[in-house]
Amino acid sequence: MEQAEKIVIIPAKTMPITKYCEVFGLKLEQINRRLQRGIWQENVHILKVDGCKERLVDLEEVDRWARKNKIHVV
């Protein structure tokens, strides 16, 4: 019998930007464009943390942004 892949759920509030892109099917260039256009903000949606070589995505802030900007379909 084939063994099923294990799924681990970790209630995290941040995620490394490369993992975020992988999970949500985005490219790093798309994230950087959101920052350049002012759609997302450094130190709000994207965090630079001392000692981390990679930027982090603040999942709570991104969720807040998505809920605020959702399209209402009638």
C-alpha positions in Angstrom: 0.0 0.0 0.0 1.3 3.5 -0.9 2.2 5.7 2.0 0.4 9.1 2.1 2.3 12.3 2.3 2.2 13.8 5.7 1.0 17.4 6.0 2.2 19.5 8.9 0.1 22.6 9.9 2.0 25.3 11.8 0.0 28.3 12.9 2.6 30.9 11.7 2.1 34.6 11.3 5.1 35.0 8.9 6.5 33.0 6.1 9.8 33.3 4.1 9.0 35.1 0.8 10.2 32.2 -1.4 7.9 29.7 0.5 5.1 32.2 0.1 5.7 32.4 -3.6 5.8 28.6 -3.9 2.6 28.0 -1.9 0.6 30.7 -3.6 2.0 30.3 -7.1 3.5 33.8 -7.4 6.9 34.9 -8.6 9.3 37.0 -6.6 9.0 39.7 -9.3 5.3 40.0 -8.6 5.9 40.6 -4.9 8.6 43.2 -5.7 6.2 44.9 -8.2 3.5 45.1 -5.4 6.1 46.8 -3.2 7.3 49.2 -6.0 3.7 50.2 -6.8 2.9 50.8 -3.2 0.3 48.0 -3.1 2.2 46.4 -0.3 4.6 48.1 2.1 8.0 47.2 3.5 7.8 46.7 7.3 4.0 46.0 7.0 3.4 43.3 4.5 7.1 42.4 3.8 9.5 42.3 6.8 13.3 42.5 6.9 14.5 40.8 10.0 18.1 41.1 11.4 19.8 37.7 11.2 17.5 36.4 8.4 18.9 36.3 4.9 15.4 36.2 3.4 12.5 38.7 3.8 9.4 37.4 5.5 5.7 37.9 4.4 3.4 39.0 7.3 0.5 36.7 6.6 -1.9 38.6 8.9 -1.2 41.9 7.1 -1.6 40.3 3.7 -4.9 38.7 4.9 -6.0 42.2 6.1 -5.0 43.7 2.7 -6.9 41.0 0.8 -10.1 41.3 2.8 -10.0 45.1 2.5 -9.5 44.9 -1.3 -11.8 42.0 -2.2 -14.2 42.4 -5.1 -17.9 42.4 -4.1 -19.8 40.4 -6.7 -23.5 40.8 -6.9 
